[in-house]
Amino acid sequence: MSSPSDPRLALGLLARTCHGRAATSMRALPFLAFARHVVADGRVLLRMPGNCGYQQACAGSVVAYGTDNLGSARPGERVWTAQVVGRCERYQPTAAELELFGPAPARVDGEPFEPVYLCVEPQFGVVHGVDGGPGGPVRTTA
C-alpha cells in the first residue's frame, strides 16, 4: 500500500490530468497560478500564459504544484488530490515534449497566447484520497 507521501503515486496521478495549479508566493503573499502540465522523466513540465506573468512568481522559487479529480470523479470513483513540491525553473521543452502538451489555446484573457515553459523537479509528493486512498470504493450516504 502506498503512503500519502509517495512521490511516484503523486506523479502518476498528475499524469492523469492536463491542468493544475502552482502555489507560490508573490510579494510575500500566497499566490495560485493555473497551468497545463505533462509528466516527463520524473519531472512536471508546465505551460503557462506569458501575458499573465505567472512565470515571474514561479521561476527560481520552490512551488507546490497540484491537481485533483474533485470536479470530474464519476459516481463510485475515488476522489483524490495530488501535489508535488520542488524547485521551479524556466525550461525549453524538446520537440517530443511540446507534442505531449497538445495544441495551445489561441487566446488567454482576450490576448494572444504566448507560452512560457517551466519545469518542477519534485522533492516530495503528497496524495490524499477519500476513504483511505486512490482506487477504492467511495461510500455515500442517503
N, C-alpha and C positions, 0 to 999 in steps of 0.2 A: 504494500500500500504506500502511496506517495504522501509525503507530508505537505502541509500548506506552504512550506518554504522551498519547494522543489523547483529550481530554475528551469529544468528541462520541461517539466509539465507546464510551467508558465509560458515558455516559448512555443510549445505545441498548441496551447490554446490561443495564443496571439496569432499563430499561423492560420487559425480557422476563421479569422475575421479580416476585414480590409481597412477599417478605420479605428482610431482610438484617440486618446488624449495624453499629451505630455504635461506633466506637472513640474513646475519650477518656480523660481521667484523672479520678479521684476521690480526693481527699486525697493527691495526688501519686503514686497508683498507677494502672497501666493498668486500663481498665475496658471491657467489651463489653456493649452493650445491644441486644436484638432489637427490630425494628420492622417494621411494614407500611409499604410505601412506594409512591409513584407519582411519575413524572417528569412535570412540567408546566412549560412555558415555560423550559426550561433549568435548572430547579431540582429538587431532590429533596425531596418533601414526606413527612414521617414521621408515622405514627400509632402512639403508644406507650401502654401501660397506665399511667395516672396512679398507681395504687397501688404500682407498683414503684419509683417515684422516679427513673427514668432521666433524666427531663427536667431534674432538678436538676444532673446531671453534664454534660448536653449543651448546654442553652440558655446562650447567651453565650460558648460556647467554640468552638474550632476542633475539628472532628471529621473522622475518616475514616469514610466510610460505604461498605460494600461488600456484594457478593453474588457468587454463583457458580452454576455448574451441576454442581458436584462430585458431588452425590448424585443428580442427575436426568439426566445425559447418557446417551443411549442408545448402544448399541454403534455405533461408527463416527462418532459425533458429536464435534465438537471440545469439549474440556474447557477452560473459561475461568474467570477471576476478574476482577472489575472493581470499582474503587473510585473515589470522588471525595473530595476534601478541600476543606473550606471552613468558613466560619463558620456556626454553627447558632443559630437564634433561634426563640422561640415564634412560632406562626403561626395565624391564623384563616382556614381554607380557605373558599373560596366554595362555594355550593351545588353547582356543577358539579364542583369538586374533591372534595367529600365523596362525591359519587356515584362518582367514579373509585375510591375506596377500597373500595367494596362494603360488604357487611354486616360489622358489628363482631362480635367474639366476645361471648358472654353473660358469660363469667367468665374471669378470669386468676388462677391460683394460688388458686382457690376463692373469690375475691372478685368482686363485680360489676365488669364492665369499664367504666371511665370514661376515655375517650380524652383524650390530650394530643397536640396537633399541633405539629410543629416543621418548620422549613424549612432546608435546607442549600443555600447559594449556592456552587456549586463554583468553586474557584480553579484546580484542575487535576484531571485524571483519569488513572488508570493501568489498563491491561488486560494480563493475561498469559494466554497460551493454550499448550496443549501442541503441540509441533512447529511453532511459529512464528506462530500467530495464529488467531483465531476463524474458523470456517467450513471449515477444511481437513480433510483426512482424518487420522484418528488411527491411528498404527501400533501394532500389538500384536505381542507375541512369544509363542510357544507354550512 
